[in-house]
Amino acid sequence: MKNKVITNERREFLKKAGIFIGVGLTATSVSSLLTSCEKNQYIVMPPPVTYNLKLADYPGLATIGSTVNVKFTYNKFDYNLLITKLDATKYSVLDPICTHAGCQVGPVSGKDELVCPCHHVAFSTIDGKVIKDPIAGTWTPKPLTSYTSTFDAGNNILKLNI
């Protein structure tokens, strides 16, 4: 009889200990989840700047209709842009990152378009607008981010407002 009482007491003890441990682990997990949601996490975006791009450093931009991927660091921020020469004094400056999946778009030889390799969306090299929808057609892509620029012919500099 004594063994039966001890066995029942042990079972009760193990049940209560299991419940106690389970509640403790759950409370700790929920607490850490809530704490992580409370933290303000920000992506640091570079401040708007005007950058003087020396066109002599980019011979690929000498021809009208050409598109060049330009990467540079300014004030500790990395920039990645697609620049297209539209005419003798006008340039298009676009962010080359697709607005859907974050893939880098690239120029198509002989065409005025940039294509995303992930879903084959085509964007205009002139203004970044969508000119061909994705293969799946299940979502509507947004245009690429476009920046203004001014050409300084006397110094052969393209002033980028990014």
QUILIN-V423276 format. One record per run of one state. SS is the DSSP state (2 for helix, 1 for strand, 0 for the rest). FROM is the first residue (numbers start at 1). TO is the last residue. If there is no record, write none. Layout:
# QUILIN-V423276
SS;FROM;TO + SS;FROM;TO
This chain:
# QUILIN-V423276
0;1;1 + 2;2;38 + 0;39;49 + 1;50;54 + 2;55;57 + 0;58;58 + 2;59;62 + 0;63;66 + 1;67;74 + 0;75;76 + 1;77;85 + 0;86;90 + 1;91;95 + 0;96;96 + 1;97;97 + 0;98;103 + 1;104;107 + 0;108;112 + 1;113;116 + 0;117;121 + 1;122;124 + 0;125;129 + 1;130;132 + 0;133;145 + 1;146;152 + 0;153;156 + 1;157;161 + 0;162;162
